[in-house]
């Protein structure tokens, strides 16, 4: 039996607002006048903390921002607003639910995502997706990020199977990561499949074509 893992951001979930807009929404929620300087500083500090596997990079980046600019805001309140606005900005393509229900009849399903555990699980919960998966593997919980082979190895251990299939939107992190880890097949989710020349995926689909994933199995 095969196991199918699906990426979260950009694959299962699409974003209706840019991350700059999400930051501005979070600032407005806690009474901060968002500036480009604030946004850039927060972004840099977040990814610095994220790649260092800080316990909570959302909180750490909020604390750094408030300290750097002397903002009279509770960092935890800003963290909560930032996470909430990111979650609210996500949407699910209409046919994803039906496609997952169909695939689950014959395959074990998992989520394999770069991100922070409580944030990614919160998105899945918000969209009623959690119970559709047999395993949820998030990079920050493991201490390794795609395309690191270690993350794919943990995913294989969580869902033992004869072969593993990965579905994701990043040609480098998702497709190359899975191929290099020895996974059997890959599906590249991209807004324009005509841009996929050179990608190593077995199949290219748009976010509205999740029902085609079974075509590589």
N, C-alpha and C positions, 0 to 999 in steps of 0.2 A: 504493500500500500504506500502511496506517496503522501507527503505532507507539503502543504502550500503555505508559505509565509508571505505576508503582504506588508509593505512599508506603510507608514501612517501619513505624515505630512507630504502633500503633493501627490499622493497616490490614493489612499482611501479618502483622505480629506483634501479639499481644495480651499484656498484662501480668497475671500472676497475683498480683503483690504490688505494693503502693503504693511510691512512691519514698521515702517515709519508712521503710518496712520494708526497702527495699533498702539505704538508708544505714545502718540499724541492723545489718543483716547484715554489711556491710563493716566496720563498727566492731568487731563481735564477732570477725571474722576476723583483725584485727590487735591485739586486746586493748584496745580502747577501750570505755569505758562510754558508750554513746550517750545524749545528752540532747537535748531539744527545742531547746535553745539552740545546740548544736553543729549539729544538722540544719538549722536555719533559717539560721545563718551560712554553712554550706557551700553551701546552695542559692542564697543571694543572691550569694555570691562566684563560684559556678560560672556562673550566668547572666550576671553582669557580665563575666567572662572570655570566655564563649562568644559573647556579642553583640559583643565587641570583637575577635573572631577571634584570640584568643590561640593560639599554636602548639599547646598541649595544655591546654585548660581543665580537664580532669579532674586533671591533675598540678598546675596552678596553684592550683586550689581546695583541693586536699589540702594543698599547701604553706602556703597562707594559713591554713587551719584549724589546722595544727600550730603555726605561729608565733603565732597570736593567742592560743591557749590553752595554749601551752607543752607540747604533747603530745610525749612521747618515742616517736615513731613515724616511720619513714622515709616521707616523703610519696609516694615512688614505690610503696612497698608498699601504702599505702592506696589510691592511684590504681588499682593493679592489682586490688585486692580489690573496689573500687567498680565497676569495669568488668565484672569477672567476675560479681558478684552481679546486676548489671543484665541481663547476657546470660542468666544462669540463670533469671531471672524471666519470660523471654519464652516464648511458646508460639505455635504455628501452628494455625489452624483446619484440621480434617481434610481438607476438600475443596480447600484452596488449591493443593496440589501437582498434583492432577488438572486443576484449572481452568487453571493456568499451562501445563501440558503441552498441553492442548487449544488454548489461545490461541496458543501458540508455533508451531503448525503453519501459521498464516495471518498472524501479526503479529510484528513485532519487539517485544521486551519490554525495559523498563528499570525501574530503581529511581530515584526522585527523592525525596530525603530531606533534611530539616534534621537536622544532627547532625555528629559528628566522624568523619572518614573511617575510621580504623582501628577505631573502636568499631562503626560501622554495618556495615562489611564483616565484622567478627568475628561479628556476629549472623547475618548471611546465611550465613557459612561454617558456623556451629554448627548451623544448621537445614537444611543441604544445599540452600540456595536459590541460591547464587552462580551456578552454571553454568546456571541457567534464564533468565538475563538477558543481553542483548546489550550493555547499558550500565548503569553504576552512577554516579549523579551525587549527590554529597553536598555540602551547603551550605558546610561548612568548607573543603573543597578549592577551592571556587569563589570564596569571599569575598562571598557574597550568600545571603540566606535567603528562603524563601517567606514572604510572597507576592510578593517582589521579582521583577519581570519578567525581570531578568537571569539568574536561575537557570533559568527556563523556557526562555530563549533558548539557554543552554548545552545544556540537555537536547535541544532541537530539533536543534542542531548535531551532537550525538553520535549521534543516530538520525534522519537525514534521512528524511522521509516526506511523503506527500501530505496527511496530517492526523495530528494528535496527540490522544490520549485520556489523561485523567488520572484515577486512582483514588485517593481519599484520605479520611481521616476528619475533617478540619478544614474546616468550611464557609468560614472566612475564609482560612486559609493555603493550603489545597489547591484548593477549588472556585473561590473568588473569584480566587485567584491565576492559575489556569489559564484561566478565562474571560476575565479582563482581559488575559492574554497572547495571547488570540486562538486558544486551542486549540479544536478542533472539538467535543469532547464531554467530559463529566465524569461520574464515578460517585462518590456519597457513601456511604462505609461507616460505618454507625452502629448502635449496639446496638438502638435502637428507631426504626424508620423513621417512626413517627407523630410524632416530634419534628422532622421535617425541613421544616416549613412555612416558606416564605420562602427556603429554600436554592436556589441557582441550578443545582443539578446536574440532569443529564438523567435519572439513575436513582439510586434509593436502595436499598441492600442492607445486610444484616447481615453480620458476619464469616463466617458459615457459608453465605452465598449467593454465593460468588465465581463459581460456575458461571453466574450470571445476567449477568455483565459483558458477555458477548457480545451481549446484547440491545440494547445501544446502538450497535452497530457496523453 
